[in-house]
Amino acid sequence: MSTFQSLPGFREFYPEDCAARNGLFRAWRTAARRQGFVEYDAPVLEPLELYQEKSGEEIKSQLFEFEDKGGRKVALRPEMTPSLARLVAAKAGSLRKPLKWFSIGEMYRYEKPQKGRGRSFYQFNADILGEPGVGADAECIALLVEALKECGLREGEFEVRISDRKLWFLFLAALGADKTKIPEVLAIVDKWDKDTSDVAKKKLEIYYGNKTENAFQKINAFLRNAGDTGEVWESAVQDEETKFRIGDWSELEKKLEDLGVKSFIKRDLRIVRGLAYYTGFVFEAYQTVGTARALAGGGRYDDLLMKLGGVDMPAVGFGMGDMTVSDLLNELKRPLTDEGKLAVYLVIGGEKERPEALKLVGQFRAAGLSVDYPLKEERFGKQFKTAEQCGARLAVILGPDEAAAGQVKIKDMLSRVEVAVPNNPGLAANVREIVEKGLSA
Ligand code: HAM
């Protein structure tokens, strides 16, 4: 074993792991493009300030941060959203809106490595910018559902729980907190199940003073019930703003129904999201088989572009990690793969045939076929075994007999049928056709 090990929470990808990862990326890309999203990317290393103000305490405490050789304070990206906001804000005037953008990239968070969570992971991000209406929220949530379906997950295996930070803002402010501090109070609510009552009360005290006990009880009651139906929140706060907001909910749910994804959706106001920038609907996808773990999360963040780039542009989107989705697919025995199978393995009789065999390799590759061959002299049997192990569709054989007859032999590795065909200028096209159709007896 090597004395050099990879760092905790960082993964290595052997070819089969890469094939699985590429299969996942392909599913994400397919789903995003099918809904008209276009791909972008941004730097992996960013100025530290980008995350300091806007991402929320938890992510800030998990940053991989250091000073570069020029004395700049930098951080590896823990998420994509601040970079996206900066990119879009910088060119806001010239971009046709609404923007439907997606990206797939590696993120870094100094978390405790555990099943489904690493210190480096891949994240699929999809966001719509420049559209304030719930149509954009619905389109993002629909993509979240479709992307998970494209990965191979089915109805009943996951659900998207939708909540609303706007309703939470109204509720928490009505209990007596300063409006500007509500994102901080929501961070306390986000950790409600992890903290003891005493810890939660102590944290709340900063915002509620002598009204803390009342606030604690109301929040607790709300959290206990809000996973149920809409009636809970309709009765929770009843001012005009809330009623108006409930109209937005109906509109969102109608759109999700029209887009054909309503059966995957559930209201759940217990979700508040750990990131500080969300301003409206928020949502998380959970697996509903095996351990209930989060597969993705997102929401509306209408102020972030103003804060990062001075541009007033509403936005909504989500991020989906690769780890929990792949774990789930493996548990369900539906692993993804994207192995580019070899079309042809060229079996070479001996060194005398090698020059002609290499010419065939060149011709086949020029015809767009993937081709491999032994780099030095090998027994026939070993070559066939390699062809099998590579998953080659065909073995093309050039031995002394075939060479003497001006032919090659083609063997279908699945049906085991063999034919001899002339080695003439039409051979590459002939082989290509056989790769597609196969040989049958
Ligand atoms: P997030 O909830 O922090 O949101 O992360 C979204 C997803 O990324 C999680 O549900 C999980 O699948 C994956 N993820 C996060 N941390 C880890 C980790 N340490 N290991 C493995 N997977 C992880 C965001 O990042 C927002 N920026 C998403 C967003 C985009 N909101 C609007 N647009």
Residues whose N, C-alpha, C, O or C-beta is under 5 A from the ligand:
A	BS01	HAM	E79 M80 T81 R109 E111 G116 R117 G118 F121 N125 A126 D127 A294 L295 A296 G297 G298 G299 G317 F318 G319 M320 G321 M323
